[in-house]
Amino acid sequence: MATINYDRFGEKMESFVLPNGLHVDLIARPSFHQTDGILTTRFGSVNTTFTVDDQLKTYPSGIAHFLEHKLFEKEEYDAFDKFAIYGADSNAFTSFTRTSYLFSTAENVGECVSTLLDFVFSPYFSDQTVNKEKGIIGQEIQMYEDDANWQLLFGIISNLYPKTPLTADIAGSVQSIQAITPAMLYECDQYFYQPSNMSLMIVGNFDEAQIKEIIKNATAGSLASNDKLNLQRVNLGHPAIVPFAERQMDVQRPKLALGVRGEKDFLPAERFKAKIMLQIILEMLVGESSADYQRLFDQGLIDNSFGYEIQLEDGFQFVDFYLDTSLEQIDQAAAELKAIIVNVAVKLTEQKPIFESMKREFIGRAIKGMNSNENIANQFDLWLYGERTVFDVPAMIEQLTFDEVVDFADQFFDPAKLTRYQILPRGDQK
């Protein structure tokens, strides 16, 4: 067991690994009313092809998301109902690389922890319940197929990582989920829901000794085995970028996205720092207080629909910019954004006077985020960032220098890795 002290904030985190391999992190905060827990497995939408003991395994797109849905439903109860009885909210989400199960409560913390571990580690699937779920998830998929913003995101991803599992919708397609069977779900549960592939974090008002005992007891039975499968994930690699693509949809205004792919494979500590630097870089370049944002806004080239997103994961990383525009201005808007990306070092140097104030602003945001146990739990990712939490952010920002931020930006925003994707109203093919 290890204790990480955050003396600056009067906080600490207890970390330990159970005999079965489950990694546990506890941050007890007696002055808070709410407690949040999150149980995460390294199984996301990109993990459809992998090898187990040198045997190739391939599963339908969307199976990680499908499994997330089905784990809540047991033969004799529904986990959502059980959490509600204890006065807790519960949820789950699947991303490209992980699946997480969450609860938030102001009471019955021990019961909630037990319920979380019980329903995630006790799978139950049947032909009847799986077939029923196909209809439910199919409707969800169709809803996203009509969501132009969602399609814009996956359009730019398809340009950045063409013909990889990353391009498939996280929920899969209506066709792909039809192939999912209970046997497949049990197999993926066996492969990826191994304790050594999972982490549990609990933040809030709880008795540490009691929670530790509950966790150990809840995982002592079905998770007693410490056997590790020889599972190898398929690397997405660095496929040739598609420089431009577009499609038509039923939209009132065209939608534009520009994306740039990072090429470096980061270690967890590097990735934690890289994400902080990217957040500061993008705020300096195109944040609402930046000179270029104000210029482009005044020219009518961007509006409140403009935004950006950072994806920094194990095996892939990119930044994308998106906005609604007009047919008359779409090319000019794309050219202006491209110029900012291509000349990132020059643009940042122009903004150097605000660098220190920007650092203070981000430190303030991090400290404000410490008021939310949910934020602390959700921002934690053992495999992406190691044992780093929001409490590590202020010191990391304070140590940043302007020169290293500029150097990082100049390396990450490679013009050769830039791509454009757009969605036009039907009948307006360019």
Disulfide bonds with the S-S distance in Angstrom:
none
